[in-house]
Amino acid sequence: MAITFRQLEIFIAVAETKQVTRASKNLYLTQSAVSMALSELESQLSGPLFDRHGRSLLLNDRGRYLLPLAKEIIYQVVNVESMLTERRDSVAGSLRVVASSTIGNYVLPYLIGSFMRLHTEAHIDMLVANTLIAETMVQKGEADLGFVEGGISVDSLRAVPWFEDELAIIISPSHPLGQKEIFRIPDDLRETKWVMREKGSGTAEIFTKKLGRHADILQVVTTLGHTEAIKKAVESGAGAACLSQLTVCREAEQGWLKILPIEGLDMRRQLRIIQHKEKVVTRLMDEFLSFCEVISECGLGRECLSSPWKLQTLLSQYHAQKNQA
């Protein structure tokens, strides 16, 4: 009996979860079905692929050899399906996108909504996660595209520059620094308490990297996993934070938060689009990537995204150009 595509999927799931129970839940299969498929695969390959340690299954040398080969086979089969089933007469299909917090909450919703209005047979699902999780999902093929704020370190991924964003210090107007117009390092840093994003966040990574040796004097009072939670904490006076200016334009306009640029530091950062190097670019993916380029066409993207109506104006101009083409 030949090795099946399903057996390889089950093997990968067990290897990544280290348990038949977890793998069966992820695959929506019964535990007995997963165990049987794994047993048949090991029988076909004339030996075990895992070492049993209590309830955990850990890859042995044979399993570690098979895992990258199995993932490559899965990728290639998915690519063949994409190429042979894609409709060439329309932009249609389902795209899976993962975006880090700033992009996913403050940039892509406008773009996705507008794109799906333009292409009614296209559907885009988006998950918001931190940069590290986004990178992992694209690497594993769980997402077709990733939009991230931090750098990437995985050889199997390709990163394309998108547009520049800028970080700044965010404080409450009643904060002791509320009367200042600029944040100075190290003096102001030493006297300030901080509300930070969780480990793995692209914003937190870039901020600490920009601070260099001064990062050691950060007084972090709490870490929160969402930008909105951080804004509320800063607004209540819990401390200062470093966030993208994209995320606080409304609060700054209303006077609820104050933005302080940092003296002597270039806080611009490059936002990137990432995809797997082996991923076939379908028509839907190509059209969506081209649509996203509308942001970079206006120079510094944050200027276009400082308010929803500015972005909508830009997208309307894009639609008019597409209709004339």
N, C-alpha and C positions, 0 to 999 in steps of 0.2 A: 504494500500500500504506500502511495506517495505521500510526502509531507504536504499538509494542507495549509492554505492561507490562514484559516481560523486557528490552527494549532500554533502557528507563529505568533498570532495576536495574543493568544492565551499565555504562551511562554513569556512574551514581553511584559504582560500585565503582572504575572507572578514574580518575575525578576524585579520589577519596579516597586511592587507593594510588599514583597517578601512573605506573602501569605496567600493561601488559596481563598480564604474567606474574603479578604479585601479585594482580591482580583475578581472574584465572582460578582461582588457588588458593583464594581466598576464596569464590568462587561454585561451586567444584567443576565447572568447565567447562574445555574445552581452550582453549589460546591462540588457535587458529584460529577457534573459535566466538565468542570474545569479540571478536576483530579483525573478523570478518565482521559481527557485530551492530552494532559501533561504526561500521563503514564504511557499512552500510545506513542507520543513523540520520543520519549526516552527509549522505548522499546525499538522504534524504527532506527534510532541513532546508536543502538547497541550499548547503552550505558546511561547512568544518571547525569543530570545537568545541574542538580542542586545538592547541597549538603543540608541535612535536617538538623536544626538546632532548636530543640523544643518545638514551639509552634511556628518558628520562623524557617523559611527556605532561603538559603544563601547560595548564590552561584558558585559552582566549583570551577576548575580550570576549563572544562569543556563548555560549561554554560557561558563563561565570560568570553570564550571564543565565538560562540554562536550569536550572542546578543547583538553586536553591531551588524552582523550579516543579516540577521532577521529584520532589524529596523530598516536596513537598506532595501530589502525586498519589499517591505510594506510601503515604503516611500515610492518605489518604482511602480508598484501595482496601482496605487492611488493616482500617480501621474498619468498612467495609461488610461485609467477610467476617465480622468478629467479631459484628456485630449480627444478620446473617441466618443464621448457622450455630450460634449459641449455643443450647444446650439449656436451656429454661426450667424443666424439672421437677426439675433437680438441679444441684448445684454441681459442675461438671466442666470439664476443660480443662487446659491447660498454661500456667503463669505463669512468666515470666522475671524474676528479681529480681537486682539488683546492690546490694551493701552495702559500705560502708566497713569498715575492719578491725575496729574495736571491736564494731560492731553485728553484722557478719557472723560473727565468731568466737565472740562471747560472749552474744548476745541472740537473734538470729533462728533458730539451729538448734533451740532448744527450741520456739519458736512454730511453725515450719514442720512439725516432726515431729508436734506435737499437732494442728495444723490438718488434716494429711493423714490422721491417724487418724480425725478427725471426719468428713472428706469423702473417702471412699475413691476417688472418681473424679477427684479433683483431684491435680494434680502440680505441684510448684513446684521449679524449678531456680534455684540461687543461685550467683552468682559473687562472690567477695570481692576488692575492689580498693580503691585509695585514693579519696578524695572526688572528685578531679579526673577520674579515669577513669570513676567511677560517673556523674557528671554528663554526660560525653560520650556514654556508652552510652545513657542515657535520651534525650538530645537526638537521637541518630541513630535511635532506635527499636529498638536492639539489646536493650533491657531494658524491661519494662513498668512497673516501679517501681524507685525507688532509695531507699536508706536511708543518709543521710549525716550526718556530724558537723560539716562546715564549711558556710559560707554558699554560695549559688549566685549566678552572675552571668550566666546565659543567659536572655534574655527569653522564649524559647519554653517554659520550664519553670515549673511551679507547685510551690511548696514549702509543705508543711503542717506546723506544729509537732507533734512527737510527745511526747517527754518530756525531762526534764532529766537530764543526767549531770554528774559533777564530776571535774575533773582534780586530781591531787596529785603531789607529788614522791615518787619511789620510790627507796629506797636499800637496800643490803645492811646487815644489823645490824652488820657489822664496819666499815662506812664511818666516816670521821672524824666525820660528823654523826650517827652512830648513837645517841648519848646524848641528842640533842635531841628535843623534842616538836613543834617548829614550825620552818619554814624562813623565814629573814629575808632580805629583799632591800634593798640590794644586797650586804651583807656575805657571806652564805653563797653567793650566786650567784658572786661573784668567786673564791671558793676552791674551786669545784666543777668537775669535769670531767663532760661530758655524753655520753650515748648518745641519739641522736635518730632519729626516723622520717625517711623519705626526703621529698624535695620533692614536694608535692602531697598530703601527708597532712593530714587535717583536724585531727588532734591537734597536729601540729607547728605548723600555721598558727595555731591558737588560742593555743597556749602563747607563741609569740613575740609575738603581738599583745597578749596580756595583759601581757607584760613591758615593752612600750613601749620607751622609750629604753634600758632596761637590757639589751635583747636583744643589743646590740653587744658585751657583755662575756661572752657565752656561749662557753665553751671546749669545742667539740665534738670529741671524740676519734674518733667513728665514727658512721656513719649506717646503719641497718638497716631492711629492708623489711617486717618482721613483728614484731608485739607480743611473740610468744613468744620470738623471738630477742633482743629488747631485755631482756625479763625475765631471761633466762639470763645475758646480759652483765652486767646490774646485779648479779645474784646472785653472779657470779664476782668482783665488785669493780672492773669496768672503769670505773664512774662512776655518776652518778645519771641518772634519766630522769623525764620527765613523762608519766604515763599516766592513762587513765581508771581510777577506782576499781573499775569493773565488771570490769576485766581481772585484778586482783591480789587478789581477796578470799580465795581459797584459800591463796595463798602467804603473805599476811599472817596468816591464822589459824594456819598451820603455823610461823610465825616465820622463814620463809626470806627474806622481804622486809619492809621497814618503810615505812609510809605517813606522810609529813609534810605536813600542810596548810601553805599558804603564807600568811604573815602579811600582812594588809592587802589581799589580792587576792581578788576573787570569781572562783573558778575553775569556776563552773557554766557549762555550755554547753547549747544547745538542739539536740537531735537532731531531724532532719526527714525527712519522706517526700516524695520528689519524683516528679513525673510530667509527661509532655508535655501541654501545654495542649490539643492537638488529639486526644489519645488518648481513645477511647471507653472508659468504665468498664463493663466486662462484669460479669456477676453474680459470677463467680469473684473478680475483682479487688475488687469491692465487699465481698464476704464476708470476704476476707482482710484488707482494710483495717479492717473492723469488728472482726475478731478481734484485730488488733494494738492496738486501742484499749484492750484489757484492761490493758495495761501502764500507760498514762497514768491509768487509773482509780484506781491506788493512790497517787496523789500523785507524789512523787519516785520515778521508775522504778527508780533504783539500789537503793532499799531493798527492792524486790520481787526484784531480780536479784542480791542479794548472795550467794545460793546457789541451786543448781538446785531444791532441794526447796521453797523458798519460792515460786518461780515455778510449780512443778507444783501446789502447793496452790491458788494463784490461778487457774490454768487449770482445775482440777477444779471450782472454784466456778463458773467461767464455763460449763463444760459442763452443770452441773446447772441453771443458770438457762436455758440454751438449750433443754434438754430439757423444762422446765416451761412454756416459752413456747408 
